[in-house]
Amino acid sequence: MKKVAYYTLGCKLNFSETSALADQLSQRGHQQVAFQDAPDVYIINTCSVTENANKKCRKVIREALKISPHAYIAIVGCYAQLKPKEISEIPGVDIVLGAKEKFELPDLIKGFTKSEHPKIVQSPIDQATEFNHAHTTEGRTRTFLKVQDGCDYSCAFCTIPLARGKSRSDTIDSVRSHAQKLLEKGTKEIVLTGVNIGDYGLQNGSRKGNFLDLVKSLDQLEGDVRIRISSIEPNLLSKEIIEFVAHSKHFMPHFHIPMQSGSNKILKSMRRRYLKELYQDRITYIHSVLPNACIGADVIVGFPGEGEAEFQETVSFIDSLNLSYLHVFSYSQRENTVAVSLPDQVESSTIHKRSKILREYSKKYRQIFYDRFIGSKQKVLFEQDVNDGFMHGFTENYIRVCAPYDPIKVNTVQQLVIGERIDQVMESYEVDSESLVKNDERGQSIPSK
């Protein structure tokens, strides 16, 4: 049996799938070890959303070979599906598995025998039609549960349909069964994840339900659990879903809704399936029924055709929405996308400048959102996340909290009161003692009085 280490690049969906692969190999008797523990095998799960993700993959391979020069290296994930030959030419790589083949990894590479000639096992992406269950397994508190895969959209900047195939979903009964088992194992929070989860319900090319059906079913789970919805397209986030979440038992008041641009001209060029008026309508409705909800957005900066006027239109639109935070992405040219051939490509220096501006806006929005809750009671689920003697957790509306480490409170919900912030520090008070709670880059702290 072999010692196997795993490295994941990219989204939470990738992390859940890496966990599924690790579980498969563990069932075959292989031992999972840390990246630096001189493993016999490295499984690297790749992303290809940006060119930087590809560069990271190559760096991880180099680092792996420094630690364990004779290790067998298998590459899976989006980059592996899109550019298998390019990966196979990286020194040290032994096998590249496509989207269809990655879950067959234990059978395809039983011997883990290195060869001078790397092997590519890849089918055309239209053959990746099977849904493979996956969920993260590291820690008990929060689990990312895969409910959907693939995408039928054709956004001008995106390679995901080429890397993952058509939209397909798990059944409601299966998702609910997996979720119930996670609860029984001690999981306190489940995050539903997928490529395009709002399109949930397609099985073998036919629609067998929709995302609202899934949400309603999961809200009937027995036990004390939080459920979050990961990124969901605005045109698929119906008012019915928002309304249900507002009155649900398990779903948290937290939405992450890709915007990409606040300019209708750019949205049309991107081939998005909405205009900014629909986006604004969804945000306004969330504020009306869930006034304390955390709302995040994705924004792409520097898409071809984004002049100064379009960028300023985006800035003004974002500033009107009362968002809680932004995820800012610099546009990156990807082969086989429509955007590559569009005119008016934006200079990298301009993209960098605009990204920096929006990231500063994001800091401001998060600060304003956090400050709204100073003095309010909040329920915090603490995780096994300890730094410098402090443990961390999140409120229902996704405010990150830290408090002095107490092992009894890990994986439990504690009712606290937001304390006052002093510069970059917030004060926190336990029921019977006073303690200073630090701030870090992911969020401020939380208190209890």
N, C-alpha and C positions, 0 to 999 in steps of 0.2 A: 504493500500500500504506500501511497505517496503523501508527502506534505505539500499542501496546496495553499497558495496565497491569492487573494483577489484584490483587484483595484478597479474602482468604478469612476468613470467620468460622466458628467452630464446630469440629467434630470433624476427626480425621485423614482420615476418609472424604471430607469436603469438600475437604481439601487435595489428595487424590489426584485428585479430579474436576476441580479447577481446573487441575491440571497437564495433564490430558487435553484440556481445552478449549484451553489454551495451545498444546499440540502441534498440535491441529487448525488453529488460526489461523496458526501458524508455517508449517505445510505449505502454506498459501494465500499465503505471502509476507509476512505481517504481522510486524512487529518487536516483540518483547517488551521493555518498558522498565520502569524502577522507577516506583513510584507518584508520586514527586515530580518526575519528568522530563517534565512537561507533555505527557502522551500525548494522542492523538486520541480514544482509546476507553478507557473503564474497564469492566471486567467484575467485578462484585461478587457473590461467592458467599455466600449468607446462611444463617444458622442461625435456628431459632425455638424452641429448647429452653426459653428463658426470655424474659420481657419485656425483660430487659436486652439480650439478643441483638438484639432488634428495634430498640432504641434505638441500639445500636452501628451498625447498618446505616445509620440515618438520619444519624448523625454522620459516617460514612465518606463518604457522598454529599456532605455539606456541605463536607468537607475537599477532596474531589476537585474540586469546582467552584471552590474558592478557588485551587487550583493551575492548573486548566485550565478556565476558565469556559465554553468552547464545546465541551467534550468530549462525545462520545456516551456515554451511560451505560446499560449493560444490567445488569439484576438477575436472578440465577438463585438456585436453592437452596430450602431448606425454607420460609423466610419468603415467597418469591415464589409458591410453590404455595398457601400457606395464605391470604395476604392480598394478592393481586395488585392489587386496586383501591386499597387503602390505600397501597401502594408507588407506584402510578402517579400518585398525587396529590402525591407529594413533588417539589418544584421541581427540574428538571434531569433527571429520569428520562425515558429515551426508550423503553425496551422492558422488559417483564417476561415472563420465560419460565418456564413450568411445568416440573414434573419430567420429563414426557415430552419436552418441546421443548428442554431445555437443551443436549443433545448435538447438536441440529440447528442450533445457534447460527450457525455459519459460513454456512449456506445461508439462514437466515431473515433475517439482517441484513447482506447482502453490501455494501450501500452505506454503512452507518453514517451515514445522513443524518438530522440532527436534525429534529424536527417539533414543532409547538406542541401536538400531541395525542399523548400517550404511548400506545404500543401494548401490548396484553396478548395474549399468545399462550399459551393454557393449555387443556389437555384435562382432563377428569375424571380423578381420580387412579387409577381402576380401569383406565385405558388405559396406565398406566405399567407395562408388563409385560416390557419388554426389558431384559436385563442389558447394561450398557455397561462395558467394561473401563476401568480407570484405575489409575495409580500415580504417586506423587510423583517428580519429576525433579530437585529441587534437591539438589545434592551427590551424592556417590557412596556414602558410607558406609552410610546407612540409607535404606531405601525403604519406604513404606507401600503395600502391594499390596491392591487391592480384590478380594475374592473373593465377596462377597454383598451384596445390597441389599434394602431393604424389610423389613417386619415383619408377621407375622400375629398378634402378641400384641395385647392390648387393655388395657394397664395404664391405670388410672384417671387418671393425671396426664399422659399422653404424647400428643403430636400427631404423632409420627413416622410412624405408619401412614397418617395423612391427608396427610402431606407427601411420602412416598416410595413408598407403595403396598405391595403384597403382597411377601412374601419370594420372592426369586429369586436364582439363583447362576450363576457361571461354571462351565464344565465342569472336571473335574480335569485333563484333558489340556491345556486352555487355560491354567489357572493354572500348571501345571508348566512349560509352554513359556515363558510370560512370566517366570516366576521364573528359569529357566535363562538366558534372554537378559539379565536384570538382572545375574546373576553374571558373565556374559561381558563386561559393560560395566564391571565393577569393584565392584559393590555387595557389601558385606560383611555386611549385616544386612537382613532382610526382616521387616516387621511385617504380619501378615495382618489386614485390617480389613474391616468391614462394619457394617451396622446391628445384625444379630443373627447373628453368625458361627456360633454353635453350631447354628443351624438350617440350616447350609449343606447344599445338595444338591437343593433344589427348582428345577426347570427346567420352565417352561410349566405350572406347577401340579402336576407329578408329581415324586415323589422319585426321583432318579437316583443317590443315594449319601448319605453323611453326613459330618460333619466329621472323624470318625476316619479314614475312607477318604482324605480329603484330606491329613490330617497324615501318614499312613503313606506316601502317594505322594511328598510333598515331602521326606520324610526320606531319600529315595533320590536326591536331587539330587547331581550330581557337582560337586565343588568345595568350597572352604572357606567356609561361610556360616553365619551365625546366623539362626534364625527365631524370632520371638516371636508369641504369640497375643495379640491385643488383647482388649478387654473381652468376657467370655463369661458368659452366664447360668448360675447355679449348677445349675439343673435340667438344663442341656444339657452341663455339664462332667462327663462320666461318669468313673467310676473307671478305666475302660479308657483314656480319653484321658490322664488323669494318669499312669497306670502307663506308658503308651507314652512320654510326654515324659520320664519319669524315666530311661529307658534309651535314649533316642533319640540320634542322631548330631548333629542340627542344632538341635533345639528347646531353648530356654533355660529355666532354672528360674525362671520369672516368670509369675505369673497375676494378672490384674485381674478381680475377680468382683463384680458389683453386688450389694449387700446391700439397700440402701434403708432398711431398718428392722430393729431387733432385737426388735420386738414383733409377735407373730403376729396380734394384733388389727389393727394397722396394715397388715401385709402383706396380710391378707385384704381390707381396705378398698381397698388399692392395686390389687387384682386381680393380684398377683404369683402365679407358678405354683409356689411353694414356701413352706415354713414355715422358721422359723429352725433347726429340728432338722436339716433337709437341708443347710442352709448350713454348720452346724457340722460335720456329717459330712464334707463336702467339704474343709473347711479342715484338719480332723484328719487326713484321709487324705493330703493334700499334705504335711503336716509329717512323716508317717510314712515316706513314700517319697522325699521331697525335703526333708530337714531344713534345707537352706540356701536354700530357695526364697524369693524375694521375693513377698509376697502383698498386693495392694492391694484396696481396696473402695470402692464408691460408697455414700454415705448421703444421703438426702433428709431435711432437717430442717423441721419445721413442717407436715407433711401434715395435712389436716383430721382432727380427732379425736385428734391427738397431744397428750395432756395431759402434765402433769409426770411422772405415773407411767409412761406409755409412753416418754417420753424417757429417764427413768432406767433403764428396762428395756433400751433400746437401748444406753445407755452401758455398763451392766454386761455386756451380751452382747458388745459390741465388745471390752471390756477382757479378756474371757476367751479371745479367739481367737488372740492372739499374731500380730497383723497387722503389716505393715511400713509402711503408710501408708494414709491415707484421702483420698478426694476428696469434699468436703462441698458439697452443693447446697442452697440455700434454696428451699423450695417456692414456685413461682410459678404463679398461676392462668392457665390457658390455655383459650381459647374452645373449645367443642365437645369438652370432656373431661368425664368423669363427675365428677371431683373438684371441679369448679366448683360443683356443686349440693349437695355434701355438707355436712352440718351441722358445727358446731364448728370453723369456720375459725380459724386461729391468728393472733394479733396479730403484725404485722411486727416489733415491738420484741422479742417473745419469740423469734421465728425468728432474729433477728440475734444475740441472746444465746446461744442454743443452738448456732448455727453457730460462733461464736467458741470455745465450749467444746470442740467436736469438732475444730476446727482445732488447738487446743492439744494435744489427745490425739494428733493425727496427727504433730505435731512430735516428741512424746515417742516414739511408736512408731518413727519413722524413725531417731531418734537411737539408740534401743536396738538396732535392727536393724544399723545401721552399726557400732556399737561392738563387736558380736559378732565382727566380722571383723578387728579390729586385730591385726596380727601375722601374718595369714594371707596366703598367696600367692593372687593373683587374676589372671585374664586380662582385660585391659582393651582394648576396641576404641576407639581415639581417632578423633575426628571433626574435621572442619574447622570447629571452634567455638572461636574464640580471643578471649579477653578479657584485657586488661592483661598480655599476654605469657604467658598460660597457655592451654593447650589442654585440651579436655574429652573424656571418653568414659565408657563404662559397662562394668562387670563383667558377667559372664554373668547374675548374679542382680540386676542393675539398680542397683548402687551407683554413683552419679555420682562421677567422678574428675577431678581436674585436676592437671596437671603442667606444668613449663616447656615452652613451645612448641618443638617440634622438627619441622620440615617432613618429615623422613624418616619420622617415626612416625605421621603423619596417615594414616588409613585402614589402619592395621595393628593387629594384636593384640600387646600387650606384657604380659609376665608381671611383676607388681609385688607388693610386700608392703605391706599396710596399715600405715601408721605411726601414732604416737600423736597424739591430738588435744590441743591446748592451747587451752582455752576454745573459741572458735569456729574455731580453725585446726588443721589437721592437718599434721604434718611428713611430708615425702616424701623418700626417698633413692634416687637413681639408683645404678646398679651402681658407677659410678666417681666420683660426686660427690653432695654433699648440697644439697638445695634445699628451701625452704619452699613449701608448696602451700596456696593460699588456699581458703577456704570461700565458697560463695554460697548464695543462697536455695533452689536446687534440690538441693543435696546437699553432703556433705563431700568431702574430697579423699582422694587415694590415694597411696601411696608405693611405693618399690621399694628393696630392700636387696641 
